[in-house]
Amino acid sequence: MSLHKKTARSGAMLDLWRPPQGAGDPVGCLATTYTFTPGLFDEQCLAHFLGIESEPSREDLAYLLERESLLGGVYAGILVDHTEAGVEHSLRWDVLPVRVRAGKQHAKLSLLAWARHIRIIVASANLTEPGYRTNYEVASAVDLTPDESHNDLLGQAIGFLRNLIQLVPGASGRPPNVLRAAAFLDQIGGLTKDWNENRRKGRVRQQLVCTLPGIGEGQLPRSALEEALQTCRGRGGAPDRVWVASPFFDSNDETGRVVSSLCKGMSRGGRREVTYSVPAFRDGNSSIVPRLAAPKTLMIVPKAYHSEVSIEILPEKDPDKNPRQWHAKMVAFLTDQYFALMVGSSNFTSAGMGVGSFRNAEANLITLVDQHDCRRETGRLEAVWPETEPIKDPESAEWLGAQPENEEEEQRAFLPLPAGFLSATYRAGDERKIILCFDPQHLPEEWAIHACGQNKLTILTSVYWREQQKLTPIDTTWPYPQPPEKLLVQWNDQEAFWTVNVEDPTQLPPPAQLEKMSADDMLLILAASDPSAAFRVWSRRQQPDALFDSDLDSGTPIDLDPLRRYDLKATFLHRIRHRARILAQLRFNLQKPVWGRQALEWKLHGLIGIEALAQRLVKEFENANNRSDEALLTLADYLIVLREVDYQPAEGSLAKSEFEEVFRPFLRELAEKVELAVEKHQDRVPEDLMAFWKRVGERCHQ
């Protein structure tokens, strides 16, 4: 049977990060990768996920503010192999380095959550420019909604991510980045607990099959190959045909072990076929003897198990004839009863498939369909397999053996960080600190930690640390208003970067551009039905095009406009009515469902939040000369609107009791702060207005 029946549907990997129609507000995302490009994750993946419409290359200010505003209310994190984790990244999202004993964090699984939609992406692509733009990759996305969920698969994905979190250095000490990741997974469980199971689950079966080392006491290692074979056997017997496509393989001995495990898991007593699709070096000349980037063991070992072997060459171009390096990993399992396709991160290696003592962390999705009842689904799975070139005489080919498994990483100038450096956390706020945690048993004898970037500083040395009785965690003062860009660890003439995460993202300093934002600007953004558009409008006003003057371009010059002196917008009544309408819209927005406590806290305390707007209104009152009465009335209206907020929860959102538990104490504290600021200038306010102001404050304290 050939798998080459149709042309597979191709598309951009980034499209999988876009929210589908009706998905609702973003809740959070947690992704895994071996190596990653921070800029791609930040400016592309997260921008697509959050629905950011500003372009960082053309609308830098709007993009910055929109991103900062949206990221504060959701969770975003990435689990990456510890050797690739120490790069500079935004403190608005977490980097969690994963240390796998004698292996790699090699999985490429992403869990994206919106209020009414969950997407699980299992892929072969790292979160890098080659992985998302130029390589030949494969990805499978499973979508869950309140009406059609897949609770088992979601539970498997959450369980796998929890296992990886346990492998983060210092995870047992519960550093903030670990706590946030665990809380996000708890939140997803609560969000989907009442979602309805997919009725088609019985016809098309999907399961996460993973490779993992033994984690914790009593937890056995896992094998993606064995789990895939078990899934097949549970549906209709062991497979009699297997197709493997992999860009990387082991040496001959290790490859022989993986091939033996595969053949032993296939059906017995009948005809068995194994087909390998492998990379080759042809230099565009199809007439020369193929040079195969794989060990010859692939062809030799199956014959010992009475299996027929076919060898094919993987394509060097996609269906549109664009050159692409093959990086996809796929295994197809076939019988006359079913067709099963496994896609994901596992190369056909011992560590990737989970055969032997050394195992990576790998995640794959196997989709199994009935050959007779699900012909359309079978055709779609077959179409995923690429058009390959069969080799008529594999014996005459030049077998080059296993090639380096480079996984796109650049040649690093730094070694992996020693295991004794567990976690580095930045504490923002008035008393800025860097909190460092160590495992003294796995530290080098002499070392030093430095801050890199614009603010260079030696943070800590092994000499001083020993003088402090090897204290862990240990706090070090950070004197600069902006957080450190990177931490560099030096030891024994070697060096490596150390990942830094923030203790509390809400305490990070706001962008300097926010100082230009008035209370009216902030109120309009908070009340807008489309905050993205509001950000873009405001940012364009801050960066006007010098080549365009709206007054000069208009048909009526300013001085000749007869209505200019009677501008209705300048009247007191118009301003009051206008602000009343905007405040009513702000109340409406505050009453909308909130998807988690973090999102609520950000609405209240964020860069452009309720507290920040109150501070701007107080500043306007303090600086008002002839309009102090109007400024105080605006403050009073603002507090009245906040007191009248009647939160309207939805299924899966923060409950009303939880909302009130946070919001009411916040309002009382905010009212106290504003009252103290107003009292300092009460001599400028008429007595009747001051009496009204005090009654408003009393109502907020109730």
Sequence and secondary structure as in RCSB ss.txt:
>XXXX:A:sequence
MSLHKKTARSGAMLDLWRPPQGAGDPVGCLATTYTFTPGLFDEQCLAHFLGIESEPSREDLAYLLERESLLGGVY
AGILVDHTEAGVEHSLRWDVLPVRVRAGKQHAKLSLLAWARHIRIIVASANLTEPGYRTNYEVASAVDLTPDESH
NDLLGQAIGFLRNLIQLVPGASGRPPNVLRAAAFLDQIGGLTKDWNENRRKGRVRQQLVCTLPGIGEGQLPRSAL
EEALQTCRGRGGAPDRVWVASPFFDSNDETGRVVSSLCKGMSRGGRREVTYSVPAFRDGNSSIVPRLAAPKTLMI
VPKAYHSEVSIEILPEKDPDKNPRQWHAKMVAFLTDQYFALMVGSSNFTSAGMGVGSFRNAEANLITLVDQHDCR
RETGRLEAVWPETEPIKDPESAEWLGAQPENEEEEQRAFLPLPAGFLSATYRAGDERKIILCFDPQHLPEEWAIH
ACGQNKLTILTSVYWREQQKLTPIDTTWPYPQPPEKLLVQWNDQEAFWTVNVEDPTQLPPPAQLEKMSADDMLLI
LAASDPSAAFRVWSRRQQPDALFDSDLDSGTPIDLDPLRRYDLKATFLHRIRHRARILAQLRFNLQKPVWGRQAL
EWKLHGLIGIEALAQRLVKEFENANNRSDEALLTLADYLIVLREVDYQPAEGSLAKSEFEEVFRPFLRELAEKVE
LAVEKHQDRVPEDLMAFWKRVGERCHQ
>XXXX:A:secstr
  S SS      GGGGGS  TT  SEEEEEEEESSB HHHIIIIIHHHHHT  S TTT HHHHHHHHHHHHTTSE
EEEEEEGGG  S   TTSEEEEE  TTS B   EEEEEETTEEEEEEES  BSHIIIIISB  EEEEEE SSSB 
HHHHHHHHHHHHHHHHTSTTGGG  HHHHHHHHHHHHHHHHHTT  B GGGGTEEEEEEEEB   STT   B HH
HHHHHHHHHHHS  SEEEEE S B  HHHHHHHHHHHHHTS  SS  EEEEEE EE TT TTS  EESS THHHH
GGGGGT EEEEEE  SB TT  B  B   EEEEE SSEEEEEEES  BSHHHHT SS   BEEEEEEEEETTT H
HHHHHHHHHS   EE S GGGSEE       TT    SS    TTEEEEEEE SSS EEEEEE GGG  SS EEE
EESSS EEEEEHHHHHHTTT SSEEEE  SSS  SEEEEEETTEEEEE EEES GGGS   GGGGG  HHHHHHH
HH S HHHHHHHHHHHHS  TT  HHHHSSS GGG TTGGG GGGSHHHHHHHHHHHHHHHHHHHTS  SSHHHH
HHHHHSTTSHHHHHHHHHHHHHH STTHHHHHHHHHHHHHHHHT      TTS  HHHHHHHHHHHHHHHHHHHH
HHHHTTGGGS HHHHHHHHHHHHHHH 
